Each structure stands twice: as structure tokens, then as C-alpha cells.
Amino acid sequence: MIDREQVQKVALLARLALEDAEIDTFTTQLNDILGYFEQLGELDTTDVEPTTRAIEVVNITRHDQRVSMSDREEILQGAPDRDGDFFKVPKIINE
């Protein structure tokens, strides 16, 4: 289990200034967390498949579709900045 000195050492390494009451609180909370992990260690998981998520997740993004747009003005309406018939972008290369 974790004691006050260990909490103080971690706080020092993390450059945290903790009050005595905070040290007591964190000591209790960390010991509760470790106790919970001890309970989990008692479970028989030999027949449980490893997983990365508790629930199934399905990709909900749309598929990319190629769309032909012939109206230049319609395309340039979405540009944050433009110069005539062209997109205007910040200069990123020095000559």
C-alpha cells in the first residue's frame, strides 16, 4: 500500500505543493484504487478474450467519393481567402 511519504515523494517529483490534508486525501484515494485492482486480480479471466474496448464500435464516417465540380465560382466560395480565380494561402517557404 501507499503511505504518506510516497505521496510526498511523487508530489515533489511532479513539483506539486500539497497541504497535509491533500496528502492524506491522495493517500486514501490511491490506496482505494490499488484495492480495487487487487479485487480485479481475483477474477478468473482464463476464458475471456482480450479486447481493446468494452463495447463494439463501428466506423461512422462516410466513404470518400470523387465528385466532379465544373463551376469554379462555387468551389472558390468556400475559400477563406482568394486572389481572383485562385485560393490564396500563406507563404510557407522562404526564398
N, C-alpha and C positions, 0 to 999 in steps of 0.2 A: 504494500500500500504506500501511498504518497504521504509524506509528512511536511510540516511547515517549512523546514529547511530546503527541501527540494523545490517547493513552490517559490521560495525566496530566490533560489539559485536561478531558476528559469526566468523569473521576473527580472533579475539582474542582467542575464544574458540578452533578454528582449528589451532591455533598457526601459522597463516599466517601474514607476514608483507606486508601490502598493501600500495602502494603510493596513494596520494589523487586522481590522475587520475583514478587509478584502482577502487577505492571505488565508484567514480562517474559512471564508466562504469558498474560495477556489480549492482549498484543500479538501473540503467536504464534497464539493461538486466533482472533482477529479476522482476521488475515491468511489463516489456513486457510479461514475461512468465505468471505472475499472471493474466494479462489482457486477455491472450489467454484462460486460464482456465475459466475465467468469461464468455467468449464467448461460450465455450463448455457447460457451465452450462445452457445456454439459450435454448439449443436444446431439443426438445421433444423426449425422448428415451423410452416412455412407451411401444411401440410395438417392441422394438429392443431386441433380445435375447442376454443374456450375453455370452461373448466369451473370450477366452484367447489369440487368435491370429487373426490378420486381414485377413489372408489367410489360406486355408486348407493346412495342412502339412501331408504328407504320409511318413511312416517309410520306408526308402530306404535301410535299412541294409539287408543283406542276412540272410536266415534261417540257423541255425546251423545244420550241417549234420555230422553224425558219419561216419568216413572213416577209414577203416582198412588199416594199413601200416605194411607190414611184413619186409621191408628192414631197418634194424637198422641203417646202414650207411647213408642212405638217410635221416632218421629222425635226426641223430646227426649232419648232415652237417649244419643245421640251428642254432646249439648251439653256443652262444658267447664264451663259454669255455667248455672244456670237459676233462675227465680223462679216457682214454681208451674207453670203451663202455658205459660210463655214462656221464650225464650232470654234470658239475662242477658249484656249486653255492657258494656264500659267506656264511661263517658261521654266523648264527644269534643268536645262543643260546650258552651261556657260561655254562661250566660245573662246 
